[in-house]
Amino acid sequence: MAVVAAERKNKVSRRTFLKVAGVAAIGFPLYGTEVSRHEISVERRTIHLRRLPDVFHGMRIVQISDFHYEEFTEPYFLREIVERVNRLKPDAVIFGGDYVTMGILPKSRTISNAEPCIEILSGVACPLRFAVLGNHDSGFAGPAVRSALANHRLPLLYNSNTPLERDGKRLWIAGTGDACAKSVDLNEAVPTASRTDGEAVILLLHEPDLLPQVARYNVDLMLSGHTHGGQIRFPLIPPVHLPVLGKKYVEGLFQLGPTQLYVNRGVGTVGLPMRFNCPPEITEITLSAVPVSRS
């Protein structure tokens, strides 16, 4: 009888295992596609910039990136991102590129997605807004993305910069072209005043793995996206797939020499309409003129 009971227990265990495995096979894709992909995380960071003038202490910058509109980011979800950003009432908003996706959709559809994506993003209510291009924007969709940004008055920083001035002090916001398209010109993007006169600069550059080159230009803070944080991350193992120029600095805060880098996980997805253990991110960065206690 004991042997029979053991056999029955084993059969039940196998049956239970198969049921659980079946549920997991169905549940994981469903969770990653419908739940995790839409669970917005607001990441709050206070970052000390060694050259930040006191008058900019406490300035709040919101960073959003990698929208990948329609393939696969839905209009309603992008509107929710905009609403969440507006609730934060930031001093400045950074749009980090990849408004469209060069993927499975026909080229004409990808091009046509630029206008509605940026129309929705233009709903961000903030006095200071700055955009850069991503690798998906820099191919055949480039003219459409540039045109849509101009139509909706979202300033594009393309190997250029602009100063923010308060009480005679300046903080520079700079942006580059796209690294995958070999369009980055740091000599043009990083202001001379930052390299020679000691004025603080924040640089927007879609691909984070250019940090070593950027650090040579004495940039204070670099803001990037591109990696999606790995998008699908299983515990205890590294991300399965990361893009070119997004393999070394995957998400969060890093420092190399004088330059700090923050990598935003992005809003949308590519390849698969799925996220796991890697939620879409809105980053709220508070600038500090004094060192931040890590205790």
Sine and cosine of phi, psi and omega as CSV:
sin_phi,cos_phi,sin_psi,cos_psi,sin_omega,cos_omega
0.00,0.00,-0.60,0.80,0.01,-1.00
-0.90,0.44,-0.60,0.80,0.02,-1.00
-0.91,0.41,-0.68,0.73,0.02,-1.00
-0.89,0.46,-0.68,0.73,0.01,-1.00
-0.88,0.48,-0.67,0.74,0.02,-1.00
-0.89,0.45,-0.66,0.75,0.02,-1.00
-0.89,0.46,-0.67,0.74,0.02,-1.00
-0.89,0.45,-0.64,0.77,0.02,-1.00
-0.89,0.46,-0.66,0.75,0.02,-1.00
-0.90,0.43,-0.66,0.75,0.02,-1.00
-0.89,0.45,-0.67,0.74,0.03,-1.00
-0.89,0.46,-0.67,0.74,-0.01,-1.00
-0.88,0.47,-0.68,0.73,0.02,-1.00
-0.90,0.43,-0.69,0.73,-0.02,-1.00
-0.89,0.45,-0.69,0.73,0.03,-1.00
-0.89,0.45,-0.68,0.73,0.02,-1.00
-0.86,0.51,-0.70,0.71,-0.03,-1.00
-0.91,0.42,-0.60,0.80,0.04,-1.00
-0.90,0.43,-0.73,0.68,0.00,-1.00
-0.88,0.47,-0.68,0.74,0.02,-1.00
-0.89,0.46,-0.63,0.78,0.02,-1.00
-0.91,0.42,-0.69,0.73,0.04,-1.00
-0.89,0.46,-0.67,0.74,0.00,-1.00
-0.89,0.45,-0.65,0.76,-0.02,-1.00
-0.88,0.47,-0.56,0.83,0.03,-1.00
-1.00,0.07,-0.67,0.74,-0.13,-0.99
-0.95,0.32,-0.61,0.79,-0.04,-1.00
-0.88,0.48,-0.78,0.63,0.04,-1.00
-0.88,0.47,-0.61,0.79,0.00,-1.00
-0.91,0.43,-0.70,0.71,0.01,-1.00
-0.90,0.43,-0.73,0.69,-0.04,-1.00
-0.91,0.42,-0.54,0.84,-0.07,-1.00
-0.99,0.10,-0.71,0.71,-0.15,-0.99
-0.99,-0.17,-0.43,0.90,-0.08,-1.00
-0.96,-0.29,-0.91,0.41,-0.11,-0.99
-0.87,0.49,-0.56,0.83,-0.02,-1.00
-0.92,0.40,-0.31,0.95,-0.06,-1.00
-0.90,-0.43,0.13,0.99,0.00,-1.00
-1.00,0.05,1.00,-0.05,-0.09,-1.00
-0.95,0.31,0.74,-0.67,0.07,-1.00
-0.91,-0.41,0.81,-0.59,0.10,-0.99
-1.00,-0.10,0.93,-0.37,0.00,-1.00
-0.99,-0.12,0.85,-0.53,-0.04,-1.00
-0.96,-0.29,0.82,-0.58,0.00,-1.00
-0.75,-0.66,0.68,-0.73,0.19,-0.98
-0.97,-0.25,0.85,-0.53,-0.11,-0.99
-0.85,-0.52,0.84,-0.55,0.04,-1.00
-0.99,0.11,0.82,-0.57,0.12,-0.99
-0.95,-0.30,0.86,-0.51,-0.12,-0.99
-0.87,0.50,-0.46,0.89,-0.05,-1.00
-0.95,-0.31,0.20,0.98,-0.04,-1.00
-0.94,0.34,0.83,-0.56,0.08,-1.00
-0.89,0.45,0.53,-0.85,-0.03,-1.00
-0.83,0.55,-0.51,0.86,-0.06,-1.00
-0.94,0.35,-0.27,0.96,0.05,-1.00
-0.98,-0.18,0.04,1.00,0.03,-1.00
-0.88,0.48,0.78,-0.62,-0.01,-1.00
1.00,-0.02,-0.04,1.00,0.05,-1.00
-0.88,0.47,0.70,-0.71,-0.04,-1.00
-0.94,-0.35,0.81,-0.58,0.00,-1.00
-0.89,-0.46,0.78,-0.63,0.09,-1.00
-0.97,-0.23,0.74,-0.67,-0.02,-1.00
-0.90,-0.44,0.81,-0.58,0.13,-0.99
-0.74,-0.67,0.50,-0.87,-0.16,-0.99
-0.38,-0.92,0.21,-0.98,0.17,-0.99
0.79,0.62,0.93,0.38,-0.11,-0.99
-0.99,0.14,-0.63,0.78,0.07,-1.00
0.75,0.67,0.82,0.57,-0.12,-0.99
-0.86,0.52,0.71,-0.70,0.07,-1.00
0.95,0.31,-0.57,0.82,0.12,-0.99
-0.87,-0.49,0.98,0.19,0.26,0.97
-0.80,-0.60,0.27,0.96,-0.09,-1.00
-0.98,0.21,0.86,-0.51,-0.05,-1.00
-0.98,0.22,0.46,-0.89,0.03,-1.00
-0.82,0.57,-0.67,0.74,-0.05,-1.00
-0.90,0.44,-0.58,0.81,-0.02,-1.00
-0.95,0.31,-0.63,0.78,0.05,-1.00
-0.90,0.43,-0.60,0.80,0.07,-1.00
-0.91,0.42,-0.59,0.80,0.05,-1.00
-0.91,0.42,-0.63,0.78,0.07,-1.00
-0.86,0.51,-0.73,0.69,0.00,-1.00
-0.88,0.48,-0.68,0.73,0.02,-1.00
-0.88,0.47,-0.67,0.74,0.00,-1.00
-0.91,0.42,-0.64,0.77,0.05,-1.00
-0.89,0.46,-0.70,0.71,-0.03,-1.00
-0.90,0.44,-0.53,0.85,0.04,-1.00
-0.91,0.41,-0.46,0.89,0.00,-1.00
-0.97,0.26,-0.37,0.93,0.01,-1.00
0.78,0.63,0.85,0.53,-0.04,-1.00
-0.97,0.24,0.22,-0.98,0.09,-1.00
-0.99,0.12,-0.45,0.89,0.01,-1.00
-0.47,-0.88,0.48,-0.88,0.04,-1.00
-0.79,-0.62,0.71,-0.70,0.01,-1.00
-0.94,-0.33,0.80,-0.60,0.10,-0.99
-0.97,-0.25,0.91,-0.41,-0.25,-0.97
-1.00,-0.04,0.18,0.98,0.10,-0.99
0.98,-0.19,0.07,-1.00,-0.11,-0.99
0.86,0.51,0.90,0.43,0.04,-1.00
-0.98,0.21,-0.51,0.86,0.01,-1.00
-0.85,-0.53,0.02,-1.00,0.00,-1.00
-0.77,-0.64,0.80,-0.60,0.18,-0.98
-1.00,0.05,1.00,0.00,-0.12,-0.99
-0.68,-0.73,-0.83,-0.55,-0.12,-0.99
-1.00,0.06,-0.29,0.96,-0.03,-1.00
-0.96,0.28,0.46,-0.89,0.09,-1.00
-0.86,0.51,0.47,-0.88,-0.02,-1.00
-0.82,0.57,-0.66,0.75,-0.04,-1.00
-0.89,0.46,-0.59,0.80,0.01,-1.00
-0.94,0.34,-0.67,0.74,0.04,-1.00
-0.86,0.50,-0.72,0.70,0.01,-1.00
-0.88,0.48,-0.68,0.73,-0.04,-1.00
-0.94,0.35,-0.30,0.95,0.01,-1.00
-0.97,0.26,-0.31,0.95,-0.06,-1.00
-0.88,0.47,-0.72,0.69,-0.07,-1.00
-0.90,0.45,-0.80,0.60,-0.01,-1.00
-0.90,0.43,-0.56,0.83,0.04,-1.00
-0.87,0.49,-0.77,0.63,-0.10,-1.00
-0.97,0.25,-0.44,0.90,0.13,-0.99
-0.88,0.48,-0.70,0.72,0.04,-1.00
-0.91,0.42,-0.71,0.70,-0.02,-1.00
-0.90,0.44,-0.46,0.89,0.02,-1.00
-0.92,0.39,-0.18,0.98,0.09,-1.00
-0.96,0.29,-0.14,0.99,0.10,-0.99
-0.90,0.44,0.87,-0.49,-0.07,-1.00
-0.99,-0.13,0.99,-0.15,-0.05,-1.00
-0.41,-0.91,0.65,-0.76,-0.03,-1.00
-0.92,0.38,-0.45,0.90,-0.03,-1.00
-0.85,-0.52,0.89,-0.46,0.01,-1.00
-0.70,-0.71,0.70,-0.71,-0.03,-1.00
-0.66,-0.75,0.62,-0.78,-0.03,-1.00
-0.78,-0.63,0.49,-0.87,0.22,-0.98
-0.76,-0.64,0.22,-0.98,0.02,-1.00
-1.00,-0.06,0.45,-0.89,0.13,-0.99
-0.95,-0.32,0.00,-1.00,-0.05,-1.00
-0.91,0.40,-0.54,0.84,0.02,-1.00
-0.95,0.30,-0.37,0.93,0.01,-1.00
-1.00,0.09,-0.31,0.95,-0.25,-0.97
-1.00,-0.02,0.00,1.00,0.06,-1.00
-1.00,-0.06,-0.77,-0.64,-0.07,-1.00
-0.92,0.38,-0.31,0.95,0.00,-1.00
-1.00,0.04,-0.06,1.00,-0.08,-1.00
-0.79,0.61,-0.79,0.61,0.00,-1.00
-0.86,0.50,-0.62,0.78,0.00,-1.00
-0.92,0.38,-0.64,0.77,0.01,-1.00
-0.92,0.40,-0.71,0.70,0.03,-1.00
-0.86,0.51,-0.69,0.73,-0.01,-1.00
-0.90,0.45,-0.68,0.73,-0.01,-1.00
-0.91,0.40,-0.65,0.76,0.05,-1.00
-0.87,0.49,-0.68,0.73,0.02,-1.00
-0.91,0.41,-0.68,0.73,-0.02,-1.00
-0.86,0.51,-0.56,0.83,-0.07,-1.00
-0.96,-0.27,0.28,0.96,0.14,-0.99
0.83,0.56,0.69,0.73,0.15,-0.99
-0.97,-0.23,0.96,-0.27,-0.11,-0.99
-0.88,0.48,0.79,-0.62,0.03,-1.00
-0.99,-0.11,0.82,-0.58,0.12,-0.99
-0.99,-0.16,0.95,-0.32,-0.06,-1.00
-0.82,-0.57,0.99,-0.11,-0.12,-0.99
0.78,0.63,0.75,0.66,-0.04,-1.00
-0.51,-0.86,0.06,-1.00,-0.06,-1.00
-0.45,-0.89,0.27,-0.96,0.05,-1.00
-0.53,-0.85,0.62,-0.78,0.00,-1.00
-1.00,-0.02,0.60,-0.80,0.22,-0.98
-0.98,-0.20,0.76,-0.65,-0.10,-0.99
-0.86,-0.50,0.72,-0.69,0.09,-1.00
-0.62,-0.79,0.83,-0.56,0.06,-1.00
0.77,0.64,0.65,0.76,0.05,-1.00
0.98,0.18,0.01,1.00,0.03,-1.00
-0.96,-0.26,0.43,-0.90,-0.09,-1.00
-0.79,-0.61,0.59,-0.81,0.21,-0.98
-0.80,-0.60,0.80,-0.60,-0.07,-1.00
-1.00,-0.08,0.67,-0.74,0.18,-0.98
-0.92,-0.39,0.84,-0.55,-0.05,-1.00
-0.80,-0.60,0.39,-0.92,0.04,-1.00
-0.55,-0.84,0.45,-0.90,-0.02,-1.00
-0.91,-0.41,0.10,-0.99,0.26,-0.97
-0.96,0.27,-0.12,-0.99,-0.08,-1.00
-1.00,0.02,0.70,-0.71,-0.06,-1.00
-0.95,0.31,-0.61,0.79,0.01,-1.00
-0.90,0.44,-0.50,0.87,0.05,-1.00
-1.00,0.03,0.10,0.99,-0.01,-1.00
0.83,0.56,0.67,0.74,-0.05,-1.00
-0.93,-0.38,0.22,0.98,0.00,-1.00
-0.99,0.14,0.79,-0.61,0.09,-1.00
-0.76,-0.65,1.00,-0.07,-0.06,-1.00
-0.94,0.35,-0.46,0.89,0.06,-1.00
-0.89,0.46,-0.60,0.80,0.03,-1.00
-0.99,0.15,-0.61,0.80,-0.12,-0.99
-0.96,0.27,-0.73,0.69,-0.09,-1.00
-0.99,0.15,0.85,-0.53,-0.07,-1.00
-0.92,0.40,0.56,-0.83,0.04,-1.00
-0.86,0.51,-0.58,0.82,-0.01,-1.00
-0.87,0.49,-0.50,0.86,0.03,-1.00
-0.97,0.26,-0.58,0.81,-0.05,-1.00
-0.99,0.16,-0.48,0.88,-0.12,-0.99
-0.90,-0.43,-0.55,0.84,-0.10,-1.00
-0.97,-0.25,0.05,1.00,0.10,-0.99
0.97,0.24,0.40,0.92,0.03,-1.00
-1.00,0.01,0.63,-0.78,-0.09,-1.00
-0.94,0.34,0.57,-0.82,0.01,-1.00
-0.66,-0.75,0.67,-0.74,0.14,-0.99
-0.94,-0.35,0.82,-0.57,-0.08,-1.00
-0.94,-0.35,0.75,-0.66,0.06,-1.00
-0.98,-0.19,0.86,-0.52,-0.01,-1.00
-0.54,-0.84,0.86,-0.50,-0.18,-0.98
-0.84,0.54,-0.71,0.70,-0.10,-1.00
-1.00,-0.06,0.85,-0.53,-0.12,-0.99
-0.96,0.27,-0.39,0.92,-0.12,-0.99
-0.95,0.30,0.03,1.00,0.13,-0.99
-1.00,0.08,0.15,0.99,-0.01,-1.00
-0.79,0.62,-0.71,0.70,-0.01,-1.00
-0.84,0.55,-0.65,0.76,0.04,-1.00
-0.93,0.37,-0.65,0.76,-0.03,-1.00
-0.91,0.41,-0.62,0.78,-0.03,-1.00
-0.87,0.49,-0.45,0.89,0.02,-1.00
-0.93,0.36,-0.28,0.96,-0.03,-1.00
-0.99,-0.14,0.21,0.98,0.09,-1.00
0.88,0.48,0.53,0.85,0.04,-1.00
-0.95,0.31,0.66,-0.75,-0.04,-1.00
-0.98,0.18,-0.72,0.70,-0.05,-1.00
-0.59,-0.81,0.75,-0.66,0.06,-1.00
-0.92,-0.40,0.73,-0.68,0.01,-1.00
-0.90,-0.43,0.82,-0.57,-0.07,-1.00
-0.71,-0.71,0.18,-0.98,0.11,-0.99
-0.69,-0.72,-0.85,-0.53,0.21,-0.98
0.98,0.18,-0.65,0.76,-0.14,-0.99
-0.99,0.11,-0.36,0.93,-0.16,-0.99
0.87,0.50,0.28,0.96,-0.04,-1.00
0.92,0.39,0.19,0.98,-0.09,-1.00
0.98,-0.20,-0.36,0.93,0.10,-1.00
0.93,0.36,-0.82,0.57,0.07,-1.00
-0.85,-0.53,0.93,-0.37,-0.11,-0.99
-0.81,-0.59,0.90,-0.43,0.07,-1.00
-1.00,-0.01,0.57,-0.82,0.00,-1.00
-0.85,0.52,0.59,-0.81,0.15,-0.99
0.96,0.29,-0.02,1.00,0.07,-1.00
-0.77,-0.64,0.49,-0.87,0.01,-1.00
-0.94,0.34,0.26,-0.97,0.04,-1.00
-0.82,0.57,0.64,-0.77,-0.05,-1.00
-0.94,0.35,-0.64,0.77,-0.06,-1.00
-0.68,-0.73,0.79,-0.61,0.10,-1.00
-0.77,-0.64,0.53,-0.85,-0.07,-1.00
-0.98,0.22,0.29,-0.96,0.13,-0.99
-0.83,0.56,0.69,-0.73,-0.03,-1.00
0.92,0.39,0.32,0.95,0.08,-1.00
-0.63,-0.77,0.55,0.83,-0.08,-1.00
-0.98,-0.20,-0.39,0.92,-0.10,-1.00
-1.00,-0.09,-0.67,0.74,-0.03,-1.00
-0.91,-0.40,0.98,-0.20,-0.24,-0.97
-1.00,-0.06,-0.72,0.69,0.03,-1.00
-0.34,-0.94,0.47,-0.88,0.08,-1.00
1.00,-0.01,-0.35,-0.94,-0.17,-0.99
-0.98,-0.21,0.70,-0.71,0.03,-1.00
-0.70,-0.71,0.26,-0.97,0.11,-0.99
-0.60,-0.80,0.68,-0.73,0.10,-1.00
-0.68,-0.74,0.92,-0.39,-0.04,-1.00
0.86,0.51,-0.77,-0.64,-0.05,-1.00
-0.99,0.17,-0.11,0.99,-0.19,-0.98
-0.95,-0.31,0.79,-0.61,0.17,-0.99
-0.99,-0.10,0.53,-0.85,-0.01,-1.00
-0.78,-0.63,0.75,-0.66,0.17,-0.99
-0.88,-0.47,0.80,-0.60,0.00,-1.00
-0.95,-0.33,0.89,-0.45,0.00,-1.00
-1.00,0.07,0.65,-0.76,-0.05,-1.00
-0.96,0.26,-0.17,0.99,0.04,-1.00
0.99,0.11,0.10,-1.00,-0.06,-1.00
-0.97,-0.26,-0.69,0.72,-0.14,-0.99
-0.99,-0.16,-0.23,-0.97,-0.01,-1.00
-0.67,-0.74,0.36,-0.93,0.14,-0.99
-0.74,-0.67,0.34,-0.94,0.02,-1.00
0.98,0.21,-0.92,0.38,0.07,-1.00
-0.80,-0.59,0.62,-0.79,0.06,-1.00
-0.98,0.19,0.91,0.42,-0.17,-0.99
-0.48,-0.88,0.60,-0.80,0.21,-0.98
-0.74,-0.67,0.48,-0.88,0.10,-0.99
-0.50,-0.87,0.79,-0.61,0.00,-1.00
0.83,0.56,0.50,0.87,-0.10,-0.99
-0.33,-0.94,0.94,0.34,-0.16,-0.99
-0.94,0.35,0.44,-0.90,0.11,-0.99
-0.85,0.52,0.56,-0.83,-0.21,-0.98
-0.82,-0.57,0.70,-0.72,0.32,-0.95
-0.93,-0.36,0.82,-0.57,-0.01,-1.00
-0.97,-0.24,0.78,-0.62,0.13,-0.99
-0.93,-0.37,0.93,-0.38,-0.04,-1.00
-0.96,-0.29,0.82,-0.57,0.11,-0.99
-0.97,-0.22,0.86,-0.51,-0.02,-1.00
-0.98,0.17,0.66,-0.75,-0.02,-1.00
-0.80,-0.60,0.70,-0.72,0.06,-1.00
-1.00,0.01,-0.08,1.00,0.01,-1.00
-0.85,-0.53,0.48,-0.88,0.02,-1.00
-0.82,0.57,0.60,-0.80,-0.04,-1.00
-1.00,-0.09,0.78,-0.62,0.04,-1.00
-0.95,0.31,0.75,-0.66,0.01,-1.00
-0.98,-0.19,0.13,0.99,-0.03,-1.00
-0.96,0.26,0.00,0.00,0.00,0.00
